[in-house]
Amino acid sequence: MLGSVTISLWQLLVGAVCGVLAVLGARGSSRLVVGAVIGAAVAVLMDIARGYL
């Protein structure tokens, strides 16, 4: 038997936006840390915005 896989388009959108903004915003010597913080912040903001949609 094969299991089913469900892909949430919202999760794909959040991941894409977080990734793009993290790459664009990460400057300087600690790019990994800055990118992770930016990605996390965008994910939280998009989750809050989802509640208003």
N, C-alpha and C positions, 0 to 999 in steps of 0.2 A: 504494500500500500504506500502511496505517496502522500505526504503531508501537504497542506496548502500553505502558501506564503502570501502574507498580506503586506503590501507596501503602502505606507501612509505618505501621500504627497506633501503633507505639511512637514513631516520630518525631512523629506528630501529638500524642500524649500529652505527650511531652517539651516540644514547642513550646508547648502550651497551659499546662502547669504553669509553665514558665519565664516565660512572658509574664505570667501572673497574679501570680506572686510578685514579679516585677520591678516591676510597676505598684504593688503593695501596699507593697513595701519602699522604693521610691524616694521619698525625702523630702529636702527641702532645696534648695539652689541648683543643685547638679550632678546633677539627676535622671537625665539621660541616661547619665552615667558609672556612677552607682550602679545603675541598672537593668540596664546591660550586665554589670556585675560579678555582680550577683545572678543574672541569667539564666544566665550562664556557670557559676557555682558550682552552681546547681540542675541544669543539664544534666550536669555531671560526676558529681554525686551520684546522679542517676537512672541514668546509664550504669553506675555501680558497682553500684547496686541491681539492675539488670537481670541482672547476672551471678549474683546469688543467687536469682533467680526461676526 
